[in-house]
Amino acid sequence: MDMLGGFNPQDIQKYLQGVNWPADKDQVAQTAEGNGAPQGMIEKIKGLGGGQFSGPQEVIAGLQGG
């Protein structure tokens, strides 16, 4: 089980359920928060570059630093 920025990729996927892709980082962060994501993850999502994400893999890559 690989940890991305201290977060399990499977947990990240769970927290992103319900996002209507493509989505901007505010929408992604809001959905993650509503799904019970830890505050640290929400802050990292809000700090990611780029305006829109086409899917959860882009968010995971951003949290991973890639």
Backbone hydrogen bonds, N-H to C=O, Kabsch-Sander energy under -0.5 kcal/mol:
donor,donor_aa,acceptor,acceptor_aa,energy
4,L,2,D,-0.5
4,L,7,F,-4.2
5,G,3,M,-0.7
7,F,4,L,-2.0
11,D,8,N,-0.5
12,I,8,N,-2.3
13,Q,9,P,-2.3
14,K,10,Q,-1.9
15,Y,11,D,-2.6
16,L,12,I,-1.5
17,Q,14,K,-1.2
19,V,16,L,-1.8
21,W,19,V,-1.0
23,A,53,F,-2.2
25,K,51,G,-0.7
28,V,24,D,-2.4
29,A,25,K,-2.8
30,Q,26,D,-2.4
31,T,27,Q,-2.4
32,A,28,V,-2.7
33,E,29,A,-2.5
34,G,30,Q,-2.2
35,N,31,T,-1.5
36,G,33,E,-1.6
37,A,32,A,-2.6
41,M,38,P,-0.7
42,I,38,P,-1.9
43,E,39,Q,-2.5
44,K,40,G,-1.8
45,I,41,M,-2.5
46,K,42,I,-2.4
47,G,43,E,-1.3
48,L,45,I,-1.4
53,F,23,A,-2.9
58,E,55,G,-1.0
59,V,55,G,-1.1
60,I,56,P,-2.7
61,A,57,Q,-2.6
62,G,58,E,-2.1
63,L,59,V,-2.5
64,Q,60,I,-1.8
65,G,61,A,-0.8
65,G,62,G,-0.6
66,G,61,A,-2.9
